[in-house]
């Protein structure tokens, strides 16, 4: 019973607020009546509710994806800071290793000098020993000859005793001289032994320093290899993150370019002002793997490519923000399309650079994109007229208005009410003459409105 009551209540509401309606259409003096039944109105109302819910859901999803991209960008910035710190630490280790290598080379040179000095000292010692042996032999021979001469002279004659005495004195002096020479040689030998001991100590200390330097070098090499492995893992993870972000950005760029191209304007031409020569842009510096590139070169190139894609995406988003995708009326029908047509008054062929949109008189007219009003007032056969500059070369025009609500130089927001639909100027009945121009050239407004259905849907 309660369900039947609810059904009756809904039926009464639909009968009260959604009666059968008829749409009057007039073209070239002919009038058509299109009947809109209650069921079609109910289906349209349900379709509007579903479409609005779907748009809210997509807006929330787009906001969440933007937050995720922002978090990923912060994570990339932190990893880049860590990566730069590791690069500075590696450069410090390399400078320390260079200093130790220079010290080792200097120690090696000093060791070679000490070895040469030791060889010279050994050679001097051997020469001194040979001289001592030769002097001893000479002394013995002289002593033997002197004794023989003394004995012969003593035996032969007493007269030579004085000569013998003198010879003995000479021999004693020679012995003292030889003893003095032997003492000096012994002292020189002791000095050589002391120098040898000091040289051997210096050699041992140099060897210990060399061994410690070699051990330190091994530890530094191990630490360097560990850091290189860590850097390689870090670079791989960063490469994966940047690759994912780049793919996501490229997908979004492709979607936005597809929407913009539905208007008949190439996105590349909007960004650079030149005609587009290719589809999705790809490129970057050629960095062959394993050819001695400096550390982080590939990662830097990937970050530069990602930055270029993000810059392109931001430019496309700004363009989507200024392109007039929205229709200026909430409810309308098209009475005359863009292009060649017969004039509704004199019936002659003429070029129509806008879109005639019929609706209820005094219906609200909205700005199709944010911008600045460059003209508001009466303009010849356009009647009451408004022209808005949206930036990026896009302008929209609204003619035959009943009333205008904005002034010249005023900034308007998206979907702001700017006037009321009327029939001022050269007009056969209430309608809105709507034009879209880009860089002064007229464009078909209907293509922008159809493209806007896909933009606001996604």
ZILIN-V273171 format. One line per field, one symbol per residue. psi: psi as a letter, one per 40 degrees, with the letter a starting at -180 (. if undefined). Layout:
BEGIN
psi=???
END
This chain:
BEGIN
psi=ddddddddddddddddegihihhhhhhfeihihhhhidddddddddddddddddddddddddddddddddddddddddddddddddddddddddddddddddddddddddddddddddddddddddddddddddddddddddddddddddddddddieeeddddddddddddddddddddddddddddddddddddddddddddddddddddddddddddddddddddddddddddddddddddddddddddddddddddedeehhdddddeeiiheibhhiaiihghhfffiihedddddddddddddddddddddddddehgdiieidhiihdhihahihhedefihihhfahhhiaiieihhiheiiahhehhahgbeeahihhhheieehiiihifidiieiihehhiihfhheaihafiagieihihhhihihfehiihddddddddddddd.
END
